[in-house]
Amino acid sequence: MTFLFPDMLWLLAVLPLLIGVYVFLLRRRKKLAMTFPHLAVIKQSLDGRAAIRRHIPPSLVLMAISLLIVALARPSAVVALSSRGGTIIMAMDVSASMSSTDVSPDRITAAQIAAKALIRDCAPQIRIGVVKFSNSAFLVQSPTADTIALNAAIDDLRPQYTTAIGDAVYASLQMIFPDVDVDALISGASRSEFVAVADPAAKPVAPSRQKPALTFVQPGSYRSAAIILMTDGRNTAGPDPVEAARLAANLGIRIFTIGFGAPAGQVRGLEGLDTNSILDEFTLRQMAGMTKAQYFHAQSSDELASIYKQLTAAVEKKPEPTEVTVFFVAAAAGFCVLSAAFSLLWYYRIF
């Protein structure tokens, strides 16, 4: 918690003085009671439970004064508020193993159902983009709030070949930063392997004439966009997904990873060919961890939809410093009301 006017907190030094005045008045009252023992009411107030009870209203008033002094300093706290806008990139695995039927009716159909649920429940100010990946990454749908276009893009997903998780991350970053040459940020062997392939059905993004440079920031600090990457296997093509996640971390982009289907190897037929699907949870956890995000595991369409809903809420909520003075004032008022109520109940007067 921070304060806009922290100098006002020096007024808290007055509290010990108020306590001293209260103690002085108590001793004066006690001395008066000893001088005039026939004042039964005062004498009774000095005995047993009544002696403790009479301190409650003044204590509540003292707490109210303390809260009002803190309120004068105008406290603020970081609160998760609904964002006015944002971007979610859904990177969806369409490798051959997504035809497996261990998830009813099959993995790809279950993933499509869950993705449509995310699109339906997402706030209208949030734009959604779709990337599909198999042996490479395809930009299926640029970020938009058009649910019809998004549902059509999801319906067109079909199981294809291998699993290029690293390519999916790079393609997603390119979609988040369309005016930046993401390929120029990729070092080493990954640079020659990455190609952001535009799907023929996708709406093209107009390139900028001058691609600005990006400044690396703290992991997870870019709160206006996030990647939700869903896969049912492990990386079998393209660049290293951990290196791709490291670039995302340097750009402040969070990658929420989802492992879909059974973690153990599953062999299912696709066009007469057997496919071995082994979920690499270690890599997915590593990718999520280094980007300050989370890893999830889903084994059904309902679980996947539930995870998507959680992640949508996480992206829609943006932590922002918010002044909370009103809560301190309200609490102070509450203590004053309680003090007055107890005084009326026990002594038939407010003070």
Phi and psi in degrees as a GROMACS rama.xvg file:
@    title "Ramachandran Plot"
@    xaxis  label "Phi"
@    yaxis  label "Psi"
@TYPE xy
-121.391  168.646  THR-2
-130.095  136.029  PHE-3
-75.0091  -34.5519  LEU-4
-123.198  71.3996  PHE-5
-64.2232  -21.9724  PRO-6
-63.3246  -23.8346  ASP-7
-67.8596  -17.5772  MET-8
-68.2418  -15.8224  LEU-9
-63.0449  -22.343  TRP-10
-64.2013  -17.1864  LEU-11
-63.5634  -19.8529  LEU-12
-65.8916  -15.8657  ALA-13
-73.4156  -23.7664  VAL-14
-58.9694  -46.5186  LEU-15
-58.8684  -34.0537  PRO-16
-64.9335  -41.96  LEU-17
-63.9617  -39.6596  LEU-18
-63.6242  -40.7073  ILE-19
-62.3496  -40.7926  GLY-20
-63.4013  -40.7385  VAL-21
-64.5645  -42.1965  TYR-22
-64.4506  -39.8199  VAL-23
-61.0237  -43.2496  PHE-24
-65.8654  -36.2571  LEU-25
-63.8963  -44.9694  LEU-26
-65.777  -37.2367  ARG-27
-64.3481  -40.2873  ARG-28
-67.4906  -39.4091  ARG-29
-64.0414  -40.5609  LYS-30
-63.5081  -37.9532  LYS-31
-64.671  -38.4666  LEU-32
-67.3813  -36.275  ALA-33
-70.6271  -30.3757  MET-34
-74.789  -35.7774  THR-35
-121.252  78.6428  PHE-36
-65.1992  -14.8265  PRO-37
-77.1768  -7.96068  HIS-38
-77.7621  85.1619  LEU-39
-62.7756  -35.5854  ALA-40
-64.2798  -44.4996  VAL-41
-66.5537  -42.2607  ILE-42
-62.8334  -40.2985  LYS-43
-63.8402  -35.7823  GLN-44
-67.6761  -14.8347  SER-45
-91.8474  -3.52556  LEU-46
-109.611  142.92  ASP-47
51.7226  -135.156  GLY-48
-63.2341  -35.4853  ARG-49
-62.5662  -34.0428  ALA-50
-65.1343  -35.3429  ALA-51
-76.3017  -40.2954  ILE-52
-62.5825  -35.0417  ARG-53
-70.3381  -15.2571  ARG-54
-83.4257  -13.5057  HIS-55
-67.0006  -51.2033  ILE-56
-58.4766  -45.5767  PRO-57
-63.0755  -34.5155  PRO-58
-64.9551  -39.168  SER-59
-66.0733  -38.8863  LEU-60
-63.758  -40.0663  VAL-61
-63.2905  -40.2886  LEU-62
-65.1256  -38.5224  MET-63
-63.4012  -42.4122  ALA-64
-62.4037  -39.9773  ILE-65
-61.704  -43.5349  SER-66
-67.6313  -36.3829  LEU-67
-67.3254  -35.8068  LEU-68
-64.8811  -43.2292  ILE-69
-62.6448  -38.1936  VAL-70
-62.9479  -35.8296  ALA-71
-61.9874  -27.0324  LEU-72
-79.2611  -3.97928  ALA-73
54.1736  73.7383  ARG-74
-71.4657  149.532  PRO-75
-138.181  150.195  SER-76
-139.146  157.966  ALA-77
-80.8541  116.509  VAL-78
-122.7  139.739  VAL-79
-78.9518  109.747  ALA-80
-111.561  157.983  LEU-81
-64.4799  127.942  SER-82
-75.9864  147.972  SER-83
-76.8015  -11.2044  ARG-84
-178.145  168.313  GLY-85
172.749  172.572  GLY-86
-131.82  132.184  THR-87
-117.172  125.151  ILE-88
-103.803  117.927  ILE-89
-92.8662  107.869  MET-90
-97.7117  112.528  ALA-91
-116.129  130.134  MET-92
-71.5218  126.627  ASP-93
-125.895  35.4666  VAL-94
-70.0015  171.497  SER-95
-59.7563  -33.4299  ALA-96
-66.921  -14.5136  SER-97
-69.9584  -5.17314  MET-98
-86.0797  -2.27249  SER-99
-58.0836  145.23  SER-100
-104.534  16.2475  THR-101
-69.3883  -20.5846  ASP-102
-108.371  128.401  VAL-103
-78.0959  137.199  SER-104
-77.0486  -28.6471  PRO-105
-161.324  167.343  ASP-106
-61.8356  -43.7105  ARG-107
-66.9617  -39.8438  ILE-108
-67.8615  -41.9105  THR-109
-62.1372  -39.4065  ALA-110
-66.6844  -37.0344  ALA-111
-65.446  -41.8573  GLN-112
-61.3107  -45.1023  ILE-113
-65.7923  -40.053  ALA-114
-63.7952  -39.2259  ALA-115
-66.7357  -34.3066  LYS-116
-64.22  -40.497  ALA-117
-60.9536  -44.8266  LEU-118
-62.7183  -39.7176  ILE-119
-67.4169  -40.4245  ARG-120
-88.0673  -9.51475  ASP-121
-71.6761  144.053  CYS-122
-63.0304  146.476  ALA-123
-63.9824  -22.434  PRO-124
-81.484  -5.93042  GLN-125
-92.769  128.121  ILE-126
-95.5335  142.454  ARG-127
-121.287  133.918  ILE-128
-118.002  155.092  GLY-129
-125.336  127.833  VAL-130
-122.432  130.038  VAL-131
-111.224  148.14  LYS-132
-142.326  138.386  PHE-133
-136.867  -102.297  SER-134
-77.2004  -13.2431  ASN-135
-155.525  178.477  SER-136
-102.331  138.713  ALA-137
-121.538  129.136  PHE-138
-81.3649  99.7013  LEU-139
-82.8768  -46.1132  VAL-140
-145.99  122.766  GLN-141
-68.5469  156.979  SER-142
-54.9125  127.765  PRO-143
-155.544  161.343  THR-144
-102.15  6.09766  ALA-145
-77.2646  101.859  ASP-146
-65.9625  -31.2207  THR-147
-64.8937  -46.395  ILE-148
-64.6047  -39.4995  ALA-149
-66.5855  -44.9004  LEU-150
-63.2421  -37.4968  ASN-151
-64.6775  -40.0542  ALA-152
-63.8205  -40.7612  ALA-153
-66.2136  -41.0117  ILE-154
-62.8057  -26.819  ASP-155
-81.232  -5.17687  ASP-156
-69.2549  132.477  LEU-157
-139.104  144.58  ARG-158
-60.6481  138.552  PRO-159
-127.68  -98.7603  GLN-160
-123.618  -112.564  TYR-161
-91.184  -163.821  THR-162
-127.931  110.503  THR-163
-111.846  82.798  ALA-164
-69.2437  -41.0049  ILE-165
-60.2684  -43.886  GLY-166
-59.4319  -37.947  ASP-167
-62.399  -39.177  ALA-168
-67.084  -45.6804  VAL-169
-62.5987  -42.0208  TYR-170
-64.5949  -37.0254  ALA-171
-66.7442  -41.1135  SER-172
-63.1304  -38.9761  LEU-173
-64.0231  -33.4824  GLN-174
-71.8677  -35.1699  MET-175
-72.1631  -38.4615  ILE-176
-116.903  73.8714  PHE-177
-65.5131  -23.0789  PRO-178
-92.0696  6.76057  ASP-179
-115.15  139.507  VAL-180
-82.7186  90.6402  ASP-181
-62.2671  -34.2105  VAL-182
-59.3621  -32.5664  ASP-183
-70.9169  -19.3379  ALA-184
-86.6759  -11.5054  LEU-185
-86.9126  129.283  ILE-186
-104.196  162.279  SER-187
67.6064  -148.948  GLY-188
-65.2438  -26.167  ALA-189
-61.9733  -31.7094  SER-190
-62.95  -41.8881  ARG-191
-75.4257  -19.4022  SER-192
-90.3631  -25.6445  GLU-193
-81.6598  127.137  PHE-194
-138.494  116.737  VAL-195
-80.639  104.6  ALA-196
-90.8344  125.81  VAL-197
-84.2834  125.829  ALA-198
-69.8676  139.805  ASP-199
-56.8761  -30.588  PRO-200
-85.5625  -7.77045  ALA-201
-78.9417  152.474  ALA-202
-81.4005  122.329  LYS-203
-67.8246  148.085  PRO-204
-99.5047  123.614  VAL-205
-64.6407  121.155  ALA-206
-73.283  151.174  PRO-207
-86.3479  148.303  SER-208
-68.393  -39.1775  ARG-209
-115.298  119.102  GLN-210
-91.8071  111.014  LYS-211
-70.5734  155.348  PRO-212
-81.8128  149.722  ALA-213
-101.876  143.484  LEU-214
-97.176  128.973  THR-215
-68.9027  140.287  PHE-216
-129.017  -176.411  VAL-217
-70.3536  142.133  GLN-218
-55.6554  134.352  PRO-219
79.523  3.05578  GLY-220
-84.5728  -16.1515  SER-221
-86.3863  100.735  TYR-222
-93.8679  0.622016  ARG-223
-89.7435  -5.35861  SER-224
-155.152  156.792  ALA-225
-155.327  156.442  ALA-226
-109.493  132.085  ILE-227
-112.257  106.339  ILE-228
-105.282  121.209  LEU-229
-115.127  127.911  MET-230
-144.547  154.674  THR-231
-112.347  9.7454  ASP-232
-145.041  -142.745  GLY-233
-131.654  163.685  ARG-234
-67.6441  123.538  ASN-235
-125.561  2.47185  THR-236
-155.496  156.823  ALA-237
77.5163  -166.153  GLY-238
-72.0185  166.902  PRO-239
-65.6092  123.03  ASP-240
-64.5657  -29.8866  PRO-241
-67.6096  -39.9413  VAL-242
-65.1171  -37.0376  GLU-243
-64.8777  -41.5041  ALA-244
-65.1095  -33.5014  ALA-245
-64.1144  -39.445  ARG-246
-64.4973  -43.2725  LEU-247
-59.7481  -40.2667  ALA-248
-63.3584  -41.802  ALA-249
-65.0752  -26.4909  ASN-250
-90.471  -1.11219  LEU-251
82.6875  7.73497  GLY-252
-87.0317  130.392  ILE-253
-86.3257  138.317  ARG-254
-116.447  105.135  ILE-255
-85.2842  117.321  PHE-256
-102.785  143.919  THR-257
-130.148  121.961  ILE-258
-90.9867  123.366  GLY-259
-113.459  134.58  PHE-260
93.8085  -175.919  GLY-261
-69.5845  137.544  ALA-262
-68.8288  -26.6849  PRO-263
-75.7655  161.63  ALA-264
-61.8558  134.773  GLY-265
-125.368  131.598  GLN-266
-110.848  118.378  VAL-267
-132.733  151.283  ARG-268
-85.7375  138.702  GLY-269
-137.532  110.103  LEU-270
54.109  42.184  GLU-271
83.8345  -2.09636  GLY-272
-109.648  141.572  LEU-273
-88.8374  139.273  ASP-274
-122.663  130.006  THR-275
-97.271  116.133  ASN-276
-110.079  113.693  SER-277
-122.752  117.373  ILE-278
-75.2477  121.12  LEU-279
-92.0144  79.2544  ASP-280
-68.1142  -30.971  GLU-281
-60.2741  -47.6646  PHE-282
-66.2056  -40.5626  THR-283
-64.3953  -40.0477  LEU-284
-64.6539  -39.6782  ARG-285
-64.2272  -41.8588  GLN-286
-63.6893  -44.4134  MET-287
-66.577  -41.4575  ALA-288
-64.3442  -44.5333  GLY-289
-72.3468  -17.5168  MET-290
-101.86  10.5982  THR-291
62.4602  40.0249  LYS-292
-120.46  -154.407  ALA-293
-137.009  155.527  GLN-294
-108.173  141.644  TYR-295
-131.072  157.064  PHE-296
-128.375  129.081  HIS-297
-128.2  139.689  ALA-298
-120.618  9.40958  GLN-299
-152.623  166.856  SER-300
-63.6877  -39.1751  SER-301
-64.8235  -42.8671  ASP-302
-63.3858  -41.3683  GLU-303
-64.9048  -42.2683  LEU-304
-63.5099  -39.2772  ALA-305
-63.8663  -40.9444  SER-306
-65.6965  -43.6219  ILE-307
-57.8056  -40.0396  TYR-308
-64.887  -41.8612  LYS-309
-61.2443  -44.2413  GLN-310
-70.1533  -34.6702  LEU-311
-61.2017  -43.274  THR-312
-63.6332  -37.5509  ALA-313
-65.7892  -37.0348  ALA-314
-75.7736  -36.5693  VAL-315
-69.4742  -28.386  GLU-316
-87.4959  123.458  LYS-317
-117.146  116.199  LYS-318
-63.5845  125.454  PRO-319
-139.395  144.818  GLU-320
-63.8242  126.263  PRO-321
-131.797  132.514  THR-322
-70.557  131.961  GLU-323
-119.308  26.463  VAL-324
-56.9184  -38.6748  THR-325
-60.3587  -31.8349  VAL-326
-70.164  -36.4151  PHE-327
-69.5017  -39.5634  PHE-328
-64.5347  -42.529  VAL-329
-62.9516  -42.0009  ALA-330
-64.5513  -40.1603  ALA-331
-62.6952  -42.3144  ALA-332
-62.7029  -38.5252  ALA-333
-63.0846  -41.5967  GLY-334
-65.7055  -37.4471  PHE-335
-64.393  -42.0806  CYS-336
-63.5458  -42.75  VAL-337
-62.5125  -41.94  LEU-338
-60.9023  -45.649  SER-339
-64.567  -39.8004  ALA-340
-64.1594  -44.0273  ALA-341
-66.1441  -38.317  PHE-342
-63.6367  -43.1397  SER-343
-65.7554  -38.3647  LEU-344
-69.2584  -39.7902  LEU-345
-95.7476  -32.3683  TRP-346
-124.847  0.699163  TYR-347
60.9776  28.4047  TYR-348
-155.712  160.283  ARG-349
-78.7623  -46.29  ILE-350
